């Protein structure tokens, strides 16, 4: 196999499309969350965009943390798919080469992208469920 040909496993096909869609949707929703936090006055349930819990959790701090820890890596993986897949498949530990994983690398990567995109939306979920009146019964 020549260097310019990629193994079929790393093409991704629909998997890479799903990962990229999840990363793009997560980015869009995180941008909407940031726009809400910037442009809308905080309601009385969430003074200064802090949740009304025992720790007075800041929605800004939660947003920044989850975007940095989950969404940015998910976007990097989704848009640098082939590079990341090759690195994950050919990774060698300190103890030498390892056996190929029983699950194809592409399945693991798409799960990382989708989960990262979903986890980064926790601030939006908290904002909707705890800072709005229209959802409460």
N, C-alpha and C positions, 0 to 999 in steps of 0.2 A: 504494500500500500504506500503510495507516495505521500509526501507531507501536505500537499494541497487538498487531498481528499480527506474528508472527515468521516469517522466511523458513523454508520447509520444511527447508532444509539444516541449520539450527541446532537443530531439534527433537531430533535425535540418534537417537530411536527406540531400537533395540536397541544402538546404539553407546554411548549414554549409560548404559544399563543395564550393559553390559560394563565400562565405565570405573568406574562406581560400585561394582560388585561387586569389581573388582580393588583399588580403593582401600580398601574395607571389609575385604577379606581380608588385604591388606597391613597394615592397622592392627591387626587381630586377631592376626596372626602376630608383629608387632613387639611387641605387648603381652605375648604369651606369652614371647617372648625376654627382655624386660625382667623379667618375673616369675621366669623361671628364673635370670637373673643375680642377682636380689635375694634369692630365697628358697632357692636350692640352694647347698650348699657346693661350691666349685670342686674338680674332681677333680685328681689329681696330674699329669695330662697338661697341665693349664692352670692353673698356680698363680696365685691371685688374679685369675682370669679373663683371663690373658694367654696368647696362643697360643705354642706352642713352636716359633717360627720365628726367623729371624736377627734380627728387629727386636723380638721380644717384643711383638707387637701386642696392644693392649688391646681386648677385645671390647666394653667399654663405650664406648670412644672410637669404635670402628668403628660401633657401633649408633647413637650420637648423630649422628655425621656423616652416615650414610646416611639416617637418618630426616629430618634437617633438609634435606638436599640433594635427596632424591628423593621420599620419602613425603608430606611435608607439601605440596609443590607439586602432587603427583599428586592428593591429596585435595581441595585447593583447586580445581583444574581440574575434577575430576569433579563436585563439588557446586555449583560456580558455572559450569556448562557453558555456558549461553546467553550470559552476560556475557563469558566468555573467548572463545567462538567469534566473537562480534561484534567484539571487540577484535582478534582475530587476522585476521579477514577484512577489516576496514576499516583496518588499520594503514597509516600513511603514513610513509615514510622521510623523511630530511632532504632528499631530492631530489624530493619530490612523491609523488603517488599511485603505487602500483605495480599491476602487472597481477594479476588473480586467480591464485592458485596452481593448477598443473595437477592437483594432488591435492586433493580436497575437505578442507576444514579439519577436519571431524569425524573423518576417518581419521587425520590427524596427531595430533589431540588424544587419541584413544583409544590410540594407540601410546605417547604420552607417559605416560598414566596407567598402562597395563599395565607398561611398562618401568620406570617409577619404583617401582611396587609390587614388582616382581620384584627389582630391584637393592637395595631396602631390606632384603631377606631374606638378604643375604650373611652377616651375623653369625650368624643361625640355622644356615645351612649350615656355616659354620666351626665352630660349637659342636657340631653333630652329627657332622661328619666328623673333627674333630681332638681333641675333648674327651671322647669316649665310647669305651668299650672294646667295646661290643656291635656296632659297625659294622666294626671292624677284623678282618681274617682271620687 
